Amino acid sequence: MLQEFDAIIVGAGPAGCACAYSLAKTGLDVLVTERGGFAGAKNMWGGAFYGPVLNELFPEFWKEAPVERPVTRHRYSLLSGEGCLSVDYAHPKFNRPPYNGFTMFRAKFDNWFAEKVQQAGAIVATGLQADDLLWDKNKVAGVRAGGDDLPAKVVIACDGVNSMMAKKAGLRGELQPQDIKQGVKEVLRFSPGVVEERFNLQDGGGIDWEFIGDCTRGLPGGAFIYTNKESLSVGVVVSLKSLIDQGVRADDLLQDFKRHPAVAGLLEGGELAEYSAHLIPVSGIAMMPSRLYADGFLVAGDAAALVLGTGLALEGANFAVASGMAAAKTVIKAKQASDFSAVTLSSYQKLLEEGFVMKDLKTHRLAPHFLENERIYTAWPKFACNLAEKVFTSDGEPRRKTWELLKDEMKGEGAVSFAQMAKDLFEAGRAL
Ligand SMILES: Cc1cc2nc3c(=O)[nH]c(=O)nc-3n(C[C@H](O)[C@H](O)[C@H](O)COP(=O)(O)OP(=O)(O)OC[C@H]3O[C@@H](n4cnc5c(N)ncnc54)[C@H](O)[C@@H]3O)c2cc1C
């Protein structure tokens, strides 16, 4: 047996680093085990980090964190066969402190965060996979990693979507395909100036551009483009169950998406710099473990399924950081009381309830079910694009009122009826 740590954290993603940093700053003995060769080596997101939570750990983090671009513009597009109908929102305030979000690369961000953790006094052991939990009767007492037994007063599972540690602690079962989306992403690199020019970006700003419709061949999910300094992150996120049921590969959808006329020209000449794939827990509260604590054990971030997916937002990294910080606060109190029992650690769940993590998940608890409605990915994009095409086509024929065109679009096979429209709008209002 080696020295007993106050806390062992499994996983050096955003949840693990936020937790370890907060604990180490208050002087606790902390070990982080990370299976990747370096923190971030195996991790990916779309992606942008949204919200102010990182500021609580590192005031004005953007001055030192490896950010690419502030997200100053949001665009949502519906894709039909060749058509594209978009809503675009930009505001100069998104390009001023405290900012709204930043595009970043996980390999750089996680590595930067893990360095901060080390500077705060914790040990970050990379290339070290935690294989099992150690038990003292019914209490978790450490982890087994690299053939060693590593004892700790508390273990915090921050090991991501398929958390082996949370399963071993008995807090959750196997992942179900209907609760998961698969993401695949390419990073395409361009010469300096190309990204600004193609996306009409000013003052270093960037875009978060989301697509639904034909980009996933109508399967629940969507596609995205994020602008980095001199590259684009381009990907699709699709229901794993639908991919399996339909025998479709997510990569085929990505390649389809890249060929769409609204997108192809923007990507032209991009050099493939990175390819990655990852799973996302998207069922929110419905898939969360009912308890996020046990004797000597806590679970945070994706391991606890703390991801907000509403179709308008896909946020997990900020939820991971917030839950890692909440876990640390709980452990600090437990250390002061010399009591790491489940009763003491249960205050973690209360902290999450008080903050945005559980409030947002509760507000949007109906979103995962709403997003299973296949009309969102088939009939609706087709309806909107067809209508736009008719409104904007000038073919020498007498023009018709938009209302009449709209009624026409509601006829025929696969069209959206008034009843479906009313139902979907009502459900969207409740869910989003
Ligand atoms: C395609 C895609 C797009 C996304 N886009 C966004 C976005 O734009 N914005 C956003 O906020 N979120 C986004 N997310 C979600 C976000 O990436 C996650 O919610 C977030 O990374 C969760 O952080 P985490 O620390 O809980 O887990 P992870 O980031 O998964 O980190 C877990 C860590 O644990 C390590 N690990 C796992 N098992 C072990 C073990 N047994 N021993 C040791 N180490 C282990 C892993 O190597 C990893 O470093 C996206 C996700 C995907 C897949």
PDBQT file of the ligand as one rigid body, heavy atoms in Angstrom, charges set to zero:
ROOT
HETATM    1  C1  LIG A 501     -18.836  15.801 -30.651  1.00  0.00    +0.000 C 
HETATM    2  C2  LIG A 501     -18.947  16.489 -29.328  1.00  0.00    +0.000 A 
HETATM    3  C3  LIG A 501     -19.206  17.839 -29.293  1.00  0.00    +0.000 A 
HETATM    4  C4  LIG A 501     -19.302  18.487 -28.069  1.00  0.00    +0.000 A 
HETATM    5  N1  LIG A 501     -19.437  19.838 -28.069  1.00  0.00    +0.000 NA
HETATM    6  C5  LIG A 501     -19.439  20.506 -26.903  1.00  0.00    +0.000 A 
HETATM    7  C6  LIG A 501     -19.422  21.914 -26.878  1.00  0.00    +0.000 A 
HETATM    8  O1  LIG A 501     -19.357  22.579 -27.906  1.00  0.00    +0.000 OA
HETATM    9  N2  LIG A 501     -19.476  22.543 -25.673  1.00  0.00    +0.000 N 
HETATM   10  C7  LIG A 501     -19.507  21.853 -24.505  1.00  0.00    +0.000 A 
HETATM   11  O2  LIG A 501     -19.555  22.466 -23.428  1.00  0.00    +0.000 OA
HETATM   12  N3  LIG A 501     -19.486  20.504 -24.491  1.00  0.00    +0.000 NA
HETATM   13  C8  LIG A 501     -19.440  19.824 -25.646  1.00  0.00    +0.000 A 
HETATM   14  N4  LIG A 501     -19.368  18.456 -25.655  1.00  0.00    +0.000 N 
HETATM   15  C9  LIG A 501     -19.455  17.730 -24.358  1.00  0.00    +0.000 C 
HETATM   16  C10 LIG A 501     -18.158  17.853 -23.555  1.00  0.00    +0.000 C 
HETATM   17  O3  LIG A 501     -17.071  17.485 -24.358  1.00  0.00    +0.000 OA
HETATM   18  C11 LIG A 501     -18.233  16.946 -22.329  1.00  0.00    +0.000 C 
HETATM   19  O4  LIG A 501     -19.443  17.161 -21.654  1.00  0.00    +0.000 OA
HETATM   20  C12 LIG A 501     -17.078  17.220 -21.368  1.00  0.00    +0.000 C 
HETATM   21  O5  LIG A 501     -15.871  16.960 -21.985  1.00  0.00    +0.000 OA
HETATM   22  C13 LIG A 501     -17.192  16.347 -20.109  1.00  0.00    +0.000 C 
HETATM   23  O6  LIG A 501     -16.049  16.498 -19.316  1.00  0.00    +0.000 OA
HETATM   24  P1  LIG A 501     -15.613  15.357 -18.293  1.00  0.00    +0.000 P 
HETATM   25  O7  LIG A 501     -14.400  15.867 -17.615  1.00  0.00    +0.000 OA
HETATM   26  O8  LIG A 501     -16.774  14.956 -17.483  1.00  0.00    +0.000 OA
HETATM   27  O9  LIG A 501     -15.301  14.081 -19.190  1.00  0.00    +0.000 OA
HETATM   28  P2  LIG A 501     -14.222  13.880 -20.347  1.00  0.00    +0.000 P 
HETATM   29  O10 LIG A 501     -13.943  15.153 -21.017  1.00  0.00    +0.000 OA
HETATM   30  O11 LIG A 501     -14.705  12.741 -21.158  1.00  0.00    +0.000 OA
HETATM   31  O12 LIG A 501     -12.911  13.448 -19.571  1.00  0.00    +0.000 OA
HETATM   32  C14 LIG A 501     -12.803  12.165 -18.977  1.00  0.00    +0.000 C 
HETATM   33  C15 LIG A 501     -11.331  11.882 -18.755  1.00  0.00    +0.000 C 
HETATM   34  O13 LIG A 501     -11.191  10.672 -18.035  1.00  0.00    +0.000 OA
HETATM   35  C16 LIG A 501     -10.167   9.881 -18.629  1.00  0.00    +0.000 C 
HETATM   36  N5  LIG A 501     -10.448   8.487 -18.248  1.00  0.00    +0.000 N 
HETATM   37  C17 LIG A 501     -11.518   7.730 -18.610  1.00  0.00    +0.000 A 
HETATM   38  N6  LIG A 501     -11.479   6.519 -18.014  1.00  0.00    +0.000 NA
HETATM   39  C18 LIG A 501     -10.359   6.528 -17.243  1.00  0.00    +0.000 A 
HETATM   40  C19 LIG A 501      -9.785   5.568 -16.356  1.00  0.00    +0.000 A 
HETATM   41  N7  LIG A 501     -10.360   4.377 -16.127  1.00  0.00    +0.000 N 
HETATM   42  N8  LIG A 501      -8.620   5.906 -15.735  1.00  0.00    +0.000 NA
HETATM   43  C20 LIG A 501      -8.032   7.118 -15.947  1.00  0.00    +0.000 A 
HETATM   44  N9  LIG A 501      -8.534   8.053 -16.764  1.00  0.00    +0.000 NA
HETATM   45  C21 LIG A 501      -9.702   7.769 -17.388  1.00  0.00    +0.000 A 
HETATM   46  C22 LIG A 501     -10.273  10.194 -20.106  1.00  0.00    +0.000 C 
HETATM   47  O14 LIG A 501      -9.087   9.890 -20.795  1.00  0.00    +0.000 OA
HETATM   48  C23 LIG A 501     -10.574  11.687 -20.080  1.00  0.00    +0.000 C 
HETATM   49  O15 LIG A 501      -9.399  12.465 -20.038  1.00  0.00    +0.000 OA
HETATM   50  C24 LIG A 501     -19.216  17.762 -26.850  1.00  0.00    +0.000 A 
HETATM   51  C25 LIG A 501     -18.956  16.396 -26.891  1.00  0.00    +0.000 A 
HETATM   52  C26 LIG A 501     -18.790  15.771 -28.101  1.00  0.00    +0.000 A 
HETATM   53  C27 LIG A 501     -18.457  14.312 -28.100  1.00  0.00    +0.000 C 
ENDROOT
TORSDOF 0
